[in-house]
C-alpha cells in the first residue's frame, strides 16, 4: 500500500468519524431544541414519550462526544448501534402510519434501510 493511499484513507476515515460524531451531537441537541418531530415519531404503545425523547437526545449527544475520544470510541460506537436498534420501531411506525401522510411514502420507507447503513457506519469504529 502506497503512503499516499494510506494517508488518503486515514484522512477520509477521520473525516467520516468527525462527521458521524457531529451528526449525533447535532441530532441529540435537536431533541431539546425542537422535540415535536421526535414526539410525533413515538408509537402509541411506547410509554413516557417525552422522557424517551429526552433520554435518546442525551444518549446521542453523549455517544457522539464519545466517538471523539479513542478511549471511549468503541464503547460509544456500540452504544450508537444499540440506540439505532432501539429507535427502529419508531421508524417502522412512521413508515406504516397514516399520521405522516405529508412525508412521501418512499421517504418514510427509505428510513428503514438507512438504519442499517447508520449501524454499519457506527460499527466501523468498534
C-alpha positions in Angstrom: 0.0 0.0 0.0 1.5 3.3 -1.0 2.0 6.1 1.5 -0.3 8.4 -0.4 -3.2 5.9 -0.5 -2.7 5.2 3.3 -2.7 9.0 4.0 -5.9 9.5 1.9 -7.7 6.6 3.6 -6.7 7.8 7.1 -7.9 11.3 6.2 -11.2 10.0 4.9 -11.7 7.8 8.0 -11.0 10.7 10.3 -13.4 13.0 8.4 -16.1 10.2 8.5 -15.6 9.8 12.2 -15.9 13.5 12.9 -18.9 13.8 10.6 -20.6 11.0 12.4 -19.9 12.5 15.8 -21.2 15.9 14.6 -24.4 14.3 13.2 -25.3 12.6 16.5 -24.4 15.6 18.7 -26.5 17.9 16.5 -29.4 15.4 16.3 -29.2 14.9 20.1 -29.3 18.7 20.7 -32.2 19.0 18.3 -34.2 16.7 20.6 -34.2 19.6 23.0 -34.4 22.5 20.6 -37.3 21.0 18.5 -38.8 18.0 20.3 -42.1 18.0 18.4 -41.0 15.8 15.4 -39.4 13.3 17.8 -42.6 13.1 19.9 -44.7 12.6 16.7 -42.5 9.6 15.8 -43.2 7.8 19.1 -45.5 4.8 18.6 -48.6 5.0 20.8 -47.7 1.7 22.6 -44.4 3.2 23.9 -44.6 4.7 27.3 -43.4 8.1 28.5 -42.9 9.8 25.1 -41.3 13.0 26.5 -38.9 11.0 28.7 -37.9 8.8 25.8 -37.2 11.8 23.6 -35.0 13.3 26.3 -33.1 10.1 27.0 -32.5 9.4 23.3 -31.3 13.0 22.9 -28.9 12.8 25.8 -27.7 9.4 24.5 -27.0 10.8 21.1 -25.0 13.7 22.5 -23.0 11.6 24.9 -22.3 8.8 22.4 -21.5 11.3 19.7 -19.0 13.0 22.0 -17.6 9.6 23.0 -16.7 8.9 19.4 -14.2 11.8 19.5 -12.0 10.1 22.1 -10.0 7.0 21.4 -10.6 5.7 25.0 -14.4 5.8 24.6 -14.8 5.4 20.8 -15.5 1.6 20.6 -18.0 1.7 23.6 -19.7 4.8 22.1 -20.0 3.1 18.7 -21.6 0.0 20.3 -23.9 2.3 22.2 -25.0 4.0 18.9 -25.6 0.6 17.4 -27.9 -0.3 20.3 -29.6 3.1 20.1 -30.3 2.7 16.4 -31.8 -0.7 17.1 -33.9 0.7 19.9 -35.4 3.5 17.8 -36.1 1.2 14.8 -39.7 0.6 16.0 -40.3 4.4 15.7 -39.1 4.3 12.1 -41.4 1.3 11.3 -44.3 3.2 12.9 -43.6 6.2 10.7 -43.4 4.0 7.6 -46.8 2.4 8.4 -48.7 5.2 10.0 -51.1 7.4 8.1 -50.2 10.2 10.6 -47.2 11.1 8.3 -49.1 11.5 5.0 -47.3 14.8 4.3 -44.0 12.9 4.1 -43.6 10.9 0.8 -44.1 7.2 1.2 -40.8 6.4 -0.4 -39.0 8.6 2.1 -40.8 7.0 5.1 -39.7 3.6 3.9 -36.2 4.7 3.0 -35.6 5.4 6.7 -35.6 1.7 7.4 -32.6 0.6 5.3 -30.9 3.9 6.3 -30.8 2.5 9.9 -28.7 -0.4 8.6 -26.3 2.0 6.9 -26.0 4.0 10.1 -25.4 0.8 12.1 -22.6 -0.2 9.6 -21.1 3.3 9.9 -21.0 3.1 13.7 -19.6 -0.5 13.5 -16.6 0.8 11.6 -15.4 2.4 14.9 -16.0 -0.5 17.3 
